[in-house]
Amino acid sequence: MSRNAPDLPADGLSLDDLVAQVEARLEALRPFVREFEQLRIARDALVAGTAGVAASPRPRERRRAAPAERARRAPRGANREAILNVVRDRPGVRVAEIAQATGIGKPTAHSTIYALRRSGVLEAEGDGVRLAGASAAPARTAPAAPAAPA
């Protein structure tokens, strides 16, 4: 295209063809423009010393929590041991009771108990669980009637 005559098509193209080519090129460059804007915002934030506050995430993007914001994780195996300790002390205990006694969230307690049942460490007992191979808790019966005097 000539700089002196912007209205004239270049290389024998019609005006419509030229506009279509420009639109196609603009569409191809759109991701680079987005990246340019993000980099400019990041640079400005770094210069201002507020890198973490400069650009708020777009609504459709999920922001990952910073390490300090995440809940602290229990050491590997700690939940398993806490659950097993409660089950040892209280055979037949339910998931909700285990979660409350240990302070472990119900979903975590449930998935850990499920894994322990699948691996054969725990087994079902009524609505709860007990250690596998442990004898069942004695059935609760009504108190025996007092013996009649003879």
DSSP file with accessible surface (Angstrom, degrees, kcal/mol):
  #  RESIDUE AA STRUCTURE BP1 BP2  ACC     N-H-->O    O-->H-N    N-H-->O    O-->H-N    TCO  KAPPA ALPHA  PHI   PSI    X-CA   Y-CA   Z-CA
    1    1 A M              0   0  125      0, 0.0     2,-0.2     0, 0.0     9,-0.1   0.000 360.0 360.0 360.0 136.2    0.0    0.0    0.0
    2    2 A S        -     0   0   66      3,-0.4     3,-0.2     6,-0.3     6,-0.2  -0.577 360.0-142.3 -81.4 140.9    1.4    3.4   -0.9
    3    3 A R  S    S+     0   0  241     -2,-0.2    -1,-0.1     1,-0.2     0, 0.0   0.792 101.9  53.2 -71.7 -25.9    1.8    6.0    1.8
    4    4 A N  S    S+     0   0  157      1,-0.2    -1,-0.2     2,-0.1    -2,-0.0   0.772 117.5  33.6 -80.2 -25.8    0.7    8.7   -0.5
    5    5 A A    >   +     0   0   28     -3,-0.2     3,-1.3     1,-0.1    -3,-0.4  -0.649  60.8 166.6-132.9  78.6   -2.6    7.1   -1.6
    6    6 A P  T 3  S+     0   0   82      0, 0.0    -1,-0.1     0, 0.0     4,-0.1   0.729  76.4  62.0 -68.1 -17.8   -4.1    5.0    1.3
    7    7 A D  T 3  S+     0   0  139      2,-0.1     8,-0.1    -6,-0.0    -2,-0.0   0.680  87.0  86.6 -81.5 -15.8   -7.4    4.7   -0.6
    8    8 A L  S <  S-     0   0  111     -3,-1.3    -6,-0.3    -6,-0.2    -3,-0.1  -0.687  84.2-115.9 -89.5 136.2   -5.9    2.8   -3.5
    9    9 A P        -     0   0   58      0, 0.0     3,-0.4     0, 0.0     2,-0.3  -0.381  27.3-127.6 -68.3 148.0   -5.6   -1.0   -3.2
   10   10 A A  S >  S+     0   0   16      1,-0.2     3,-1.8     4,-0.1     8,-0.0  -0.700  82.1   6.4 -96.2 148.0   -2.1   -2.5   -3.2
   11   11 A D  T 3  S-     0   0  160     -2,-0.3    -1,-0.2     1,-0.3     0, 0.0   0.818 128.2 -63.2  56.4  31.3   -1.0   -5.3   -5.5
   12   12 A G  T 3  S+     0   0   80     -3,-0.4    -1,-0.3     1,-0.2     2,-0.2   0.675  95.3 145.4  73.9  13.4   -4.2   -5.2   -7.5
   13   13 A L    <   -     0   0   44     -3,-1.8    -1,-0.2     1,-0.1     2,-0.1  -0.591  50.5-116.4 -81.3 149.5   -6.4   -6.3   -4.5
   14   14 A S     >  -     0   0   53     -2,-0.2     4,-2.4     1,-0.1     5,-0.2  -0.381  28.1-109.1 -76.1 163.6   -9.9   -4.9   -4.1
   15   15 A L  H  > S+     0   0   98      1,-0.2     4,-2.6     2,-0.2     5,-0.2   0.901 120.6  53.5 -61.2 -39.6  -10.7   -2.7   -1.1
   16   16 A D  H  > S+     0   0  127      1,-0.2     4,-2.3     2,-0.2    -1,-0.2   0.908 108.8  48.8 -63.2 -41.0  -12.8   -5.5    0.3
   17   17 A D  H  > S+     0   0   84      2,-0.2     4,-2.2     1,-0.2    -1,-0.2   0.910 111.7  49.5 -63.8 -42.5   -9.9   -8.0    0.0
   18   18 A L  H  X S+     0   0   21     -4,-2.4     4,-2.4     2,-0.2    -2,-0.2   0.931 110.9  48.8 -63.8 -44.0   -7.5   -5.6    1.6
   19   19 A V  H  X S+     0   0   68     -4,-2.6     4,-2.8     1,-0.2     5,-0.2   0.918 110.4  52.3 -62.3 -41.2   -9.9   -4.9    4.5
   20   20 A A  H  X S+     0   0   51     -4,-2.3     4,-2.4     1,-0.2    -1,-0.2   0.905 109.6  49.0 -63.1 -39.8  -10.4   -8.7    5.0
   21   21 A Q  H  X S+     0   0  108     -4,-2.2     4,-2.3     2,-0.2    -1,-0.2   0.913 111.6  48.7 -65.8 -42.1   -6.6   -9.2    5.1
   22   22 A V  H  X S+     0   0   73     -4,-2.4     4,-2.7     2,-0.2    -2,-0.2   0.929 111.9  49.3 -64.0 -43.2   -6.2   -6.4    7.7
   23   23 A E  H  X S+     0   0  120     -4,-2.8     4,-2.4     1,-0.2    -2,-0.2   0.917 110.7  50.5 -63.2 -40.0   -9.0   -7.9    9.8
   24   24 A A  H  X S+     0   0   63     -4,-2.4     4,-2.1    -5,-0.2    -1,-0.2   0.913 111.7  47.4 -63.5 -42.5   -7.5  -11.3    9.7
   25   25 A R  H  X S+     0   0  154     -4,-2.3     4,-1.7     2,-0.2    -2,-0.2   0.906 110.4  52.2 -66.5 -40.3   -4.1   -9.9   10.7
   26   26 A L  H  X S+     0   0  108     -4,-2.7     4,-1.0     1,-0.2    -2,-0.2   0.918 109.9  49.4 -59.7 -43.3   -5.7   -7.9   13.6
   27   27 A E  H >< S+     0   0  109     -4,-2.4     3,-0.6     1,-0.2    -1,-0.2   0.901 109.5  51.8 -63.8 -38.9   -7.4  -11.1   14.8
   28   28 A A  H 3< S+     0   0   51     -4,-2.1     4,-0.3     1,-0.2    -1,-0.2   0.830 112.2  46.3 -66.6 -30.4   -4.1  -13.0   14.6
   29   29 A L  H >X S+     0   0   59     -4,-1.7     4,-1.8     1,-0.2     3,-0.6   0.593  84.8  95.2 -88.7  -9.5   -2.4  -10.3   16.7
   30   30 A R  H <X S+     0   0  117     -4,-1.0     4,-2.1    -3,-0.6     3,-0.2   0.897  82.7  51.1 -52.9 -46.1   -5.2  -10.1   19.4
   31   31 A P  H 3> S+     0   0   72      0, 0.0     4,-2.3     0, 0.0    -1,-0.2   0.889 109.0  52.5 -60.8 -33.6   -3.5  -12.5   21.9
   32   32 A F  H <> S+     0   0  127     -3,-0.6     4,-2.6    -4,-0.3    -2,-0.2   0.861 106.4  52.6 -70.6 -33.1   -0.3  -10.5   21.6
   33   33 A V  H  X S+     0   0   84     -4,-1.8     4,-2.5    -3,-0.2    -1,-0.2   0.933 109.4  49.7 -66.4 -43.5   -2.1   -7.3   22.4
   34   34 A R  H  X S+     0   0  112     -4,-2.1     4,-2.3     1,-0.2    -2,-0.2   0.936 112.6  47.1 -59.1 -46.0   -3.6   -9.0   25.5
   35   35 A E  H  X S+     0   0  101     -4,-2.3     4,-2.8     1,-0.2     5,-0.2   0.908 109.4  54.6 -63.0 -41.3   -0.1  -10.2   26.6
   36   36 A F  H  X S+     0   0  125     -4,-2.6     4,-2.5     1,-0.2    -1,-0.2   0.938 109.3  47.4 -57.1 -46.7    1.3   -6.7   25.9
   37   37 A E  H  X S+     0   0   74     -4,-2.5     4,-2.4     1,-0.2    -1,-0.2   0.913 112.1  49.4 -63.9 -42.2   -1.3   -5.2   28.3
   38   38 A Q  H  X S+     0   0   96     -4,-2.3     4,-2.4     1,-0.2    -1,-0.2   0.917 112.3  47.8 -63.4 -42.2   -0.6   -7.8   31.0
   39   39 A L  H  X S+     0   0  105     -4,-2.8     4,-2.8     2,-0.2    -2,-0.2   0.895 110.2  52.1 -65.9 -39.2    3.1   -7.2   30.8
   40   40 A R  H  X S+     0   0   91     -4,-2.5     4,-2.6    -5,-0.2    -2,-0.2   0.936 111.0  47.5 -63.1 -42.6    2.6   -3.4   30.9
   41   41 A I  H  X S+     0   0   60     -4,-2.4     4,-2.4     1,-0.2    -2,-0.2   0.926 112.8  49.1 -64.0 -42.7    0.5   -3.8   34.1
   42   42 A A  H  X S+     0   0   47     -4,-2.4     4,-2.5     2,-0.2    -2,-0.2   0.928 111.4  49.1 -63.9 -43.9    3.1   -6.1   35.6
   43   43 A R  H  X S+     0   0  138     -4,-2.8     4,-2.6     2,-0.2     5,-0.2   0.944 111.4  49.1 -60.3 -46.6    5.9   -3.7   34.8
   44   44 A D  H  X S+     0   0   63     -4,-2.6     4,-2.2     1,-0.2    -1,-0.2   0.898 111.6  49.9 -61.1 -38.3    4.0   -0.7   36.3
   45   45 A A  H  X>S+     0   0    5     -4,-2.4     5,-2.3     2,-0.2     4,-1.0   0.903 110.6  49.2 -67.5 -41.3    3.3   -2.7   39.4
   46   46 A L  H  <5S+     0   0  121     -4,-2.5     3,-0.4     2,-0.2    -2,-0.2   0.911 111.4  49.1 -64.1 -41.6    6.9   -3.7   39.8
   47   47 A V  H  <5S+     0   0  120     -4,-2.6    -2,-0.2     1,-0.2    -1,-0.2   0.911 114.1  45.9 -64.2 -39.3    8.1   -0.2   39.4
   48   48 A A  H  <5S-     0   0   71     -4,-2.2    -1,-0.2    -5,-0.2    -2,-0.2   0.620 112.7-121.6 -78.9 -13.2    5.5    1.0   41.9
   49   49 A G  T  <5S+     0   0   64     -4,-1.0    -3,-0.2    -3,-0.4     3,-0.1   0.686  85.6 104.1  81.9  19.4    6.5   -1.8   44.3
   50   50 A T    >>< +     0   0   68     -5,-2.3     3,-1.5    -6,-0.2     4,-1.5  -0.331  30.6 150.2-127.5  53.7    3.0   -3.3   44.5
   51   51 A A  T 34 S+     0   0   63      1,-0.3     4,-0.4    -6,-0.3    -5,-0.1   0.838  72.8  51.4 -58.8 -35.2    3.3   -6.4   42.2
   52   52 A G  T 34 S+     0   0   81      1,-0.2    -1,-0.3    -3,-0.1    -2,-0.1   0.656 116.1  39.3 -78.5 -12.5    0.7   -8.4   44.1
   53   53 A V  T <4 S+     0   0  119     -3,-1.5    -2,-0.2    -8,-0.1    -1,-0.2   0.623  90.7  88.2-111.1 -14.2   -2.0   -5.7   44.0
   54   54 A A  S  < S+     0   0   45     -4,-1.5     2,-0.6     1,-0.2    -2,-0.1   0.918  90.3  30.6 -59.9 -57.4   -1.6   -4.2   40.6
   55   55 A A  S    S-     0   0   61     -4,-0.4    -1,-0.2   -17,-0.0     3,-0.1  -0.906  71.1-146.6-113.1 121.2   -3.9   -6.3   38.4
   56   56 A S        -     0   0  103     -2,-0.6    -3,-0.1     1,-0.1    -2,-0.0  -0.596  36.1-100.3 -78.8 146.4   -7.0   -7.9   39.7
   57   57 A P        -     0   0   62      0, 0.0    -1,-0.1     0, 0.0     6,-0.1  -0.331  38.9-103.5 -67.0 149.5   -7.7  -11.3   38.1
   58   58 A R    >   -     0   0   79      1,-0.1     3,-1.9     4,-0.1    -3,-0.0  -0.392  34.9-110.2 -67.3 151.6  -10.3  -11.3   35.4
   59   59 A P  T 3  S+     0   0  138      0, 0.0    -1,-0.1     0, 0.0     0, 0.0   0.829 116.9  52.2 -55.9 -33.6  -13.6  -12.8   36.5
   60   60 A R  T 3  S+     0   0  192      2,-0.1     2,-0.4     0, 0.0    -2,-0.0   0.593  96.6  83.0 -82.5  -7.0  -13.3  -15.9   34.5
   61   61 A E  S <  S-     0   0   87     -3,-1.9     2,-0.5     2,-0.0     0, 0.0  -0.772  75.4-135.5 -96.1 140.4   -9.8  -16.7   35.9
   62   62 A R        -     0   0  239     -2,-0.4     2,-0.5    -5,-0.0    -4,-0.1  -0.817  14.3-141.5 -94.5 130.1   -9.4  -18.4   39.2
   63   63 A R        -     0   0  145     -2,-0.5     2,-0.3    -6,-0.1     3,-0.0  -0.774  15.1-133.6 -91.0 127.7   -6.8  -17.0   41.5
   64   64 A R        -     0   0  200     -2,-0.5     2,-0.1     1,-0.1    -1,-0.0  -0.613  28.0-107.4 -80.2 140.6   -4.8  -19.5   43.4
   65   65 A A        -     0   0   36     -2,-0.3    -1,-0.1     1,-0.1     5,-0.1  -0.373  33.1-112.8 -67.2 141.6   -4.4  -18.8   47.1
   66   66 A A    >>  -     0   0   41      1,-0.1     3,-1.5    -2,-0.1     4,-1.3  -0.394  33.6-105.0 -68.3 154.6   -1.0  -17.7   48.2
   67   67 A P  T 34 S+     0   0  102      0, 0.0     3,-0.4     0, 0.0    -1,-0.1   0.864 122.1  54.3 -52.9 -36.7    0.8  -20.2   50.4
   68   68 A A  T 34 S+     0   0  101      1,-0.2     4,-0.1     4,-0.0    -3,-0.0   0.792 107.5  51.7 -69.5 -24.6    0.2  -18.1   53.5
   69   69 A E  T <4 S+     0   0  114     -3,-1.5    -1,-0.2     2,-0.1     2,-0.1   0.718  91.5  92.2 -83.4 -23.6   -3.6  -18.1   52.7
   70   70 A R  S  < S-     0   0  121     -4,-1.3     2,-0.1    -3,-0.4     3,-0.1  -0.417  88.5-102.1 -72.1 148.9   -3.9  -21.9   52.3
   71   71 A A        -     0   0   92      1,-0.1     2,-0.3    -2,-0.1    -1,-0.1  -0.413  44.9-101.9 -65.7 144.6   -4.8  -24.0   55.3
   72   72 A R        -     0   0  236     -2,-0.1     2,-0.2    -4,-0.1    -1,-0.1  -0.513  37.8-130.6 -70.8 133.5   -1.9  -25.7   56.8
   73   73 A R        -     0   0  231     -2,-0.3     3,-0.1     1,-0.1    -1,-0.1  -0.585  17.6-113.9 -85.3 147.5   -1.7  -29.3   55.8
   74   74 A A        -     0   0   46     -2,-0.2     3,-0.1     1,-0.1    -1,-0.1  -0.452  43.9 -92.8 -73.0 149.8   -1.2  -32.1   58.3
   75   75 A P    >   -     0   0  100      0, 0.0     3,-2.4     0, 0.0     4,-0.5  -0.276  60.5 -75.3 -59.8 154.6    2.1  -34.0   58.0
   76   76 A R  T 3  S+     0   0  255      1,-0.3    -3,-0.0     2,-0.1     0, 0.0  -0.250 119.5   9.0 -56.8 126.9    1.9  -37.1   55.8
   77   77 A G  T 3> S+     0   0   37     -3,-0.1     4,-2.3     1,-0.0    -1,-0.3   0.305  94.8 111.7  87.7  -8.7    0.1  -39.9   57.7
   78   78 A A  H <> S+     0   0   38     -3,-2.4     4,-2.4     2,-0.2     5,-0.2   0.913  78.5  47.4 -66.9 -41.5   -1.0  -37.7   60.6
   79   79 A N  H  > S+     0   0   49     -4,-0.5     4,-2.6     2,-0.2     5,-0.2   0.928 111.4  51.9 -64.0 -42.4   -4.7  -37.9   59.7
   80   80 A R  H  > S+     0   0   99      1,-0.2     4,-2.6     2,-0.2    -2,-0.2   0.937 112.0  45.4 -59.3 -47.8   -4.5  -41.7   59.3
   81   81 A E  H  X S+     0   0   85     -4,-2.3     4,-2.4     2,-0.2    -1,-0.2   0.903 111.7  51.5 -65.4 -40.7   -2.9  -42.1   62.7
   82   82 A A  H  X S+     0   0   33     -4,-2.4     4,-1.9     2,-0.2    -1,-0.2   0.922 112.0  47.5 -62.2 -42.1   -5.4  -39.8   64.4
   83   83 A I  H  X S+     0   0    0     -4,-2.6     4,-2.6     1,-0.2     5,-0.2   0.939 111.3  50.0 -64.9 -46.3   -8.3  -41.7   62.9
   84   84 A L  H  X S+     0   0    6     -4,-2.6     4,-2.6     1,-0.2    -1,-0.2   0.886 108.1  54.2 -62.0 -36.6   -6.9  -45.1   63.9
   85   85 A N  H  X S+     0   0   79     -4,-2.4     4,-1.9     2,-0.2    -1,-0.2   0.921 110.3  46.0 -63.3 -42.5   -6.4  -43.9   67.4
   86   86 A V  H  X S+     0   0   19     -4,-1.9     4,-2.3     2,-0.2    -2,-0.2   0.931 113.2  49.4 -66.2 -43.0  -10.0  -42.8   67.7
   87   87 A V  H  < S+     0   0    1     -4,-2.6    44,-0.3     1,-0.2    -2,-0.2   0.896 108.7  53.5 -65.3 -37.3  -11.2  -46.1   66.2
   88   88 A R  H  < S+     0   0  119     -4,-2.6    -1,-0.2    -5,-0.2    -2,-0.2   0.913 115.3  40.5 -59.9 -43.6   -9.0  -48.1   68.6
   89   89 A D  H  < S+     0   0  132     -4,-1.9    -2,-0.2     1,-0.2    -1,-0.2   0.786 128.8  28.8 -76.0 -29.4  -10.5  -46.3   71.6
   90   90 A R  S >< S-     0   0  113     -4,-2.3     3,-1.5    -5,-0.2    -1,-0.2  -0.612  75.6-161.9-136.4  74.4  -14.1  -46.4   70.2
   91   91 A P  T 3  S+     0   0   66      0, 0.0    39,-0.2     0, 0.0    -3,-0.1  -0.285  81.1  30.3 -56.9 141.2  -14.9  -49.3   68.0
   92   92 A G  T 3  S+     0   0   21     37,-2.3    38,-0.2     1,-0.3    35,-0.2   0.496  85.1 156.0  87.3   5.8  -18.0  -48.7   65.9
   93   93 A V  B <   -A  129   0A   4     -3,-1.5    36,-1.9    36,-0.7    -1,-0.3  -0.316  38.2-124.3 -67.9 146.3  -17.4  -44.9   65.8
   94   94 A R     >  -     0   0  123     34,-0.2     4,-2.4     1,-0.1     5,-0.2  -0.522  19.1-110.3 -91.7 161.9  -19.0  -43.0   63.0
   95   95 A V  H  > S+     0   0   42     32,-0.4     4,-2.9     1,-0.2     5,-0.2   0.906 117.7  51.8 -57.8 -46.0  -17.2  -40.7   60.4
   96   96 A A  H  > S+     0   0   47      1,-0.2     4,-2.2     2,-0.2    -1,-0.2   0.897 110.9  48.4 -61.1 -39.1  -18.8  -37.5   61.9
   97   97 A E  H  > S+     0   0   73      2,-0.2     4,-2.7     1,-0.2    -1,-0.2   0.892 111.3  50.1 -67.9 -38.9  -17.7  -38.5   65.4
   98   98 A I  H  X S+     0   0    0     -4,-2.4     4,-2.4     2,-0.2     6,-0.4   0.935 110.3  50.0 -63.6 -45.3  -14.2  -39.2   64.1
   99   99 A A  H  X>S+     0   0    8     -4,-2.9     4,-1.9     1,-0.2     5,-0.6   0.920 114.0  45.3 -60.6 -42.7  -14.0  -35.8   62.3
  100  100 A Q  H  <5S+     0   0  169     -4,-2.2    -2,-0.2    -5,-0.2    -1,-0.2   0.928 114.0  48.3 -68.2 -41.6  -15.2  -34.0   65.5
  101  101 A A  H  <5S+     0   0   56     -4,-2.7    -1,-0.2     1,-0.2    -2,-0.2   0.843 121.9  34.1 -68.5 -32.5  -12.8  -35.9   67.8
  102  102 A T  H  <5S-     0   0   38     -4,-2.4    -1,-0.2    -5,-0.2    -2,-0.2   0.642 100.1-124.9 -97.2 -20.0   -9.7  -35.4   65.5
  103  103 A G  T  <5 +     0   0   70     -4,-1.9     2,-0.3     1,-0.3    -3,-0.2   0.575  64.5 139.1  82.0   8.8  -10.5  -31.9   64.1
  104  104 A I      < -     0   0   17     -5,-0.6    -1,-0.3    -6,-0.4    -2,-0.2  -0.662  62.2-102.3 -85.0 141.3  -10.1  -33.4   60.6
  105  105 A G     >  -     0   0   42     -2,-0.3     4,-3.0     1,-0.1     5,-0.2  -0.285  29.1-117.2 -61.2 147.5  -12.7  -32.1   58.1
  106  106 A K  H  > S+     0   0  131      1,-0.2     4,-3.2     2,-0.2     5,-0.2   0.905 113.1  51.2 -56.5 -44.8  -15.5  -34.5   57.3
  107  107 A P  H  > S+     0   0  101      0, 0.0     4,-2.4     0, 0.0    -1,-0.2   0.928 113.6  44.9 -61.2 -39.6  -14.6  -34.9   53.6
  108  108 A T  H  > S+     0   0   61      2,-0.2     4,-2.4     1,-0.2     5,-0.2   0.926 114.3  48.7 -68.0 -43.4  -11.0  -35.7   54.5
  109  109 A A  H  X S+     0   0    0     -4,-3.0     4,-2.7     1,-0.2     5,-0.2   0.935 112.4  49.5 -61.5 -44.5  -12.0  -38.1   57.3
  110  110 A H  H  X S+     0   0  108     -4,-3.2     4,-2.7    -5,-0.2    -2,-0.2   0.935 112.6  45.5 -61.8 -47.6  -14.4  -39.9   55.0
  111  111 A S  H  X S+     0   0   65     -4,-2.4     4,-2.2    -5,-0.2    -1,-0.2   0.893 114.1  49.3 -67.1 -34.9  -11.9  -40.3   52.2
  112  112 A T  H  X S+     0   0   28     -4,-2.4     4,-2.4     2,-0.2    -2,-0.2   0.929 112.5  47.2 -68.8 -42.4   -9.2  -41.5   54.6
  113  113 A I  H  X S+     0   0    6     -4,-2.7     4,-2.6    -5,-0.2    -2,-0.2   0.918 110.5  53.2 -65.0 -40.7  -11.6  -44.0   56.2
  114  114 A Y  H  X S+     0   0  131     -4,-2.7     4,-2.5    -5,-0.2    -1,-0.2   0.935 110.3  47.2 -58.8 -45.0  -12.7  -45.2   52.8
  115  115 A A  H  X S+     0   0   54     -4,-2.2     4,-2.0     1,-0.2    -1,-0.2   0.903 111.5  50.9 -64.9 -39.4   -9.1  -45.8   51.8
  116  116 A L  H  <>S+     0   0    6     -4,-2.4     5,-2.1     1,-0.2     6,-1.5   0.871 111.0  49.0 -67.5 -34.6   -8.4  -47.6   55.1
  117  117 A R  H ><5S+     0   0  119     -4,-2.6     3,-1.1     4,-0.2    -2,-0.2   0.918 110.7  50.0 -69.0 -42.6  -11.5  -49.8   54.6
  118  118 A R  H 3<5S+     0   0  187     -4,-2.5    -2,-0.2     1,-0.3    -1,-0.2   0.850 110.6  49.8 -64.6 -33.3  -10.4  -50.7   51.0
  119  119 A S  T 3<5S-     0   0   80     -4,-2.0    -1,-0.3    -5,-0.2    -2,-0.2   0.495 117.5-113.8 -85.2  -3.0   -6.9  -51.6   52.2
  120  120 A G  T < 5S+     0   0   44     -3,-1.1    -3,-0.2    -4,-0.3    -2,-0.1   0.545  86.9 113.5  88.5   6.4   -8.4  -53.8   54.9
  121  121 A V  S   <S+     0   0   43     -5,-2.1    11,-2.9    -6,-0.2     2,-0.3   0.884  81.9  29.4 -77.5 -37.7   -7.2  -51.9   57.9
  122  122 A L  E     -B  131   0A   4     -6,-1.5     2,-0.3     9,-0.3    -2,-0.3  -0.833  68.6-166.7-118.2 157.8  -10.8  -50.9   58.9
  123  123 A E  E     -B  130   0A  64      7,-2.6     7,-2.5    -2,-0.3     2,-0.1  -0.963  31.8 -90.1-140.3 160.2  -14.1  -52.7   58.5
  124  124 A A  E     +B  129   0A  48     -2,-0.3     2,-0.3     5,-0.2     5,-0.3  -0.357  34.5 179.6 -69.9 144.8  -17.7  -51.7   58.9
  125  125 A E  E >   -B  128   0A  39      3,-2.4     3,-2.5     1,-0.1     2,-0.2  -0.839  63.5 -56.0-144.5 104.6  -19.5  -52.1   62.2
  126  126 A G  T 3  S-     0   0   76     -2,-0.3    -1,-0.1     1,-0.3   -34,-0.1  -0.414 120.0 -21.4  61.7-127.4  -23.1  -51.0   62.1
  127  127 A D  T 3  S+     0   0  127     -2,-0.2   -32,-0.4   -35,-0.2    -1,-0.3   0.426 137.2  47.7 -89.5  -0.2  -23.0  -47.3   61.0
  128  128 A G  E <  S- B   0 125A   6     -3,-2.5    -3,-2.4   -34,-0.2     2,-0.3  -0.272  82.2-102.4-120.3-154.6  -19.4  -46.9   62.0
  129  129 A V  E     -AB  93 124A   6    -36,-1.9   -37,-2.3    -5,-0.3   -36,-0.7  -0.924  22.1-174.7-136.8 159.8  -16.0  -48.6   61.6
  130  130 A R  E     - B   0 123A  41     -7,-2.5    -7,-2.6    -2,-0.3     2,-0.1  -0.932  44.2 -75.9-143.1 168.8  -13.7  -50.7   63.7
  131  131 A L  E >   - B   0 122A  43     -2,-0.3     3,-1.6   -44,-0.3    -9,-0.3  -0.445  59.5-102.9 -65.8 138.1  -10.2  -52.1   63.3
  132  132 A A  T 3  S+     0   0   40    -11,-2.9    -1,-0.1     1,-0.2     3,-0.1  -0.374 105.1  17.4 -64.0 137.6  -10.2  -55.1   60.9
  133  133 A G  T 3  S+     0   0   74      1,-0.3    -1,-0.2    -3,-0.1     2,-0.2   0.288  92.7 127.3  84.8 -12.9  -10.0  -58.4   62.8
  134  134 A A  S <  S-     0   0   42     -3,-1.6    -1,-0.3     1,-0.1     3,-0.1  -0.519  70.4-101.9 -75.3 145.9  -11.0  -56.9   66.1
  135  135 A S        -     0   0  108     -2,-0.2    -4,-0.1     1,-0.1    -1,-0.1  -0.380  45.1 -96.9 -67.1 148.6  -13.8  -58.6   67.8
  136  136 A A        -     0   0   62      1,-0.1    -1,-0.1    -3,-0.1     3,-0.1  -0.278  44.7 -96.3 -64.3 148.8  -17.1  -56.9   67.5
  137  137 A A        -     0   0   46      1,-0.1    -1,-0.1    -3,-0.1     3,-0.1  -0.379  53.1 -92.1 -63.1 143.2  -18.2  -54.7   70.4
  138  138 A P        -     0   0  119      0, 0.0    -1,-0.1     0, 0.0     2,-0.1  -0.316  45.9-106.8 -59.8 141.4  -20.5  -56.5   72.8
  139  139 A A        -     0   0   87     -3,-0.1     2,-0.5     1,-0.1    -3,-0.0  -0.431  32.4-116.5 -68.4 141.8  -24.1  -56.1   71.9
  140  140 A R        -     0   0  246     -2,-0.1     2,-0.3    -3,-0.1    -1,-0.1  -0.683  40.7-178.5 -81.5 126.7  -26.0  -53.8   74.3
  141  141 A T        -     0   0  123     -2,-0.5     3,-0.1     1,-0.1     0, 0.0  -0.810  34.5 -89.0-121.3 164.7  -28.7  -55.7   76.1
  142  142 A A        -     0   0   81     -2,-0.3     3,-0.1     1,-0.1    -1,-0.1  -0.403  58.5 -90.5 -68.2 149.0  -31.2  -54.8   78.6
  143  143 A P        -     0   0  126      0, 0.0    -1,-0.1     0, 0.0     2,-0.1  -0.288  49.8-101.3 -61.3 145.3  -30.0  -55.1   82.2
  144  144 A A        -     0   0   98      1,-0.1     3,-0.1    -3,-0.1    -3,-0.0  -0.367  38.2-107.4 -67.5 144.6  -30.7  -58.5   83.7
  145  145 A A        -     0   0   87      1,-0.1    -1,-0.1    -3,-0.1     3,-0.1  -0.458  43.7 -95.7 -70.1 144.6  -33.7  -58.8   86.1
  146  146 A P        -     0   0  125      0, 0.0     2,-0.1     0, 0.0    -1,-0.1  -0.310  46.1-102.4 -62.0 144.8  -32.8  -59.1   89.7
  147  147 A A        -     0   0   97      1,-0.1     3,-0.1    -3,-0.1    -3,-0.0  -0.428  36.2-112.9 -67.9 141.3  -32.7  -62.7   90.9
  148  148 A A        -     0   0   90     -2,-0.1     2,-0.1     1,-0.1    -1,-0.1  -0.515  35.0-107.5 -75.1 137.7  -35.7  -63.8   93.0
  149  149 A P              0   0  130      0, 0.0    -1,-0.1     0, 0.0     0, 0.0  -0.402 360.0 360.0 -65.3 145.0  -34.9  -64.5   96.6
  150  150 A A              0   0  152     -2,-0.1    -3,-0.0    -3,-0.1     0, 0.0  -0.527 360.0 360.0-100.7 360.0  -35.0  -68.2   97.3
